[in-house]
Amino acid sequence: MDAENLFGKALDEIDRLVNAGTVMGKPVEMGDRVIVPVAAFGFGFGAGAGGSDDNGGAGTGAGGGVSPVALIVIEKNVSGPEGIRVVPVRKPGAITEAITAVGEDVLPKVVEIIKKEMSSKEEKEESEKPSEE
């Protein structure tokens, strides 16, 4: 196998390993809560080839890891940002603090945008209804 094929095979394997399911796990429903696991991951790889046509060689190497970071707990019966918590599953670090900051800063804004979109959609639907006369 030549270096180009080895490199392509290594990229395909990393593509298989690194996907959204690796970082954000599948949501798990537990009663009135939905729990979404969050993980951090890192991967590195290299590939190379050398030598002449008669004495050539090629190789690839890779390493990586995935570790749990937090759980996002969504309360089904609580609306707005109050119904969302980020629970760290390891000692607080830069990643945990970033996720918490995102949860505290971005989620309320996302909820507000969704509410605006829903209300404008409802208003549009109301205005398009034929009047009953």
N, C-alpha and C positions, 0 to 999 in steps of 0.2 A: 504494500500500500504506500503510495507516495505521500509527500508532506501535505499537499493540497487536500487529499481525501482524509487524512488524519485530522487536519485542522477543521474541515467541514464536519466530521463525525464528532469532534470535541464540542463544536458550537451547537450542534443538534442536541447533544446530551445536556449541555448547560441550559439551552432553551427549554428543554423538558423539565429541568429542575427548578428554574427560576420563573415562576408565574405568580399571578395574583393570589392563588391558593396557598402559596408558600408564605406570603406575608400576612394576608388576612384569611384565616381559616373559615371553614363553613360555619354559618350561624347555627347555634344549638338552642332550641326552644326548651325552656324549663319553667313550666307553669305560666306565670304572667311576666316572664322575663325572656329576652333573647340575649344570648351571650356570643360574642364574636371574639375569637382568639386573635392576637396580633403577635407577630414574630419578627425578629431581625435576621437578616441573612447576609452572607458575604461569600463570594466565590472568586477564584482566580485560576487562570490556566495559561499554559504556554505550549507552543508547538514549534518544531524546527526540523530541518533536514540539512544534510551536508554530504560531502564526498563527491566522488566521480561517478560516472555511469556504471563502472564495474564494481566499485566499492562505496556504495551509498548507504545512508542510514537516515532514519527519521524517527521522531518520537513526540509524544505529547504527555503532559502532566496536568493534573488539576487538583484543587483542594477547596474545601469550603465548609460552611457550617450554618446551622439554623438554630436559633435559641428563642424561647418564649420571652415576650416583653410585657404584655398586658392583656387584660380582658376588657372589652367594651360591653357594658351591661346596659341594656335598653329595657326600661320598664314599659310594658304595653299599655298600662292603665294611667300613665302619667304623661301628659302632653308637654311639648316644649323641651328646652334644654335640661329642665329639672329631671327629666326621665332618662337622662343619659349619664353614665358614670364611667370613668376609666380607672380600672383597678390594676396597679402594677403587680407583676408576679415575680419580680426580682428587686434587688436593691436599686433605689432610684439612681439613674444615671442620665446622661445627656439625651438618649433616645426616649426614655420614659418621661422626662421633663418636656420634651418636644411634643410627644403625643398628648400629654396633659394640657399643654399650652394650646395646642390645636383644638382640643376638645372644649376648652374654656372660651376660646376666642372665636373660632370659626363656626362651631356647631350652632350657636345662637343666630349667627348671620344666615346660615343655611336654612334654618327653621323659618326665619323671617322672610327670606326670599320665596320659600315654598308656600308660605301662607299668602303672600302677595299674589303669586301666580294662581293659586287656587281661587282666591277671591275675585281676581280679574276674569278668570275663566267662568266663574259663576255669574258675574255681572254680564258677561258677554252672552251667556246662554239665556239669561233672563231677558235681555234686550232683543234676542232673536226669536223669542216665543211669540206666537201670534196672540194679539190681544183679544180677550173675550168680550164682545159687545153684544 
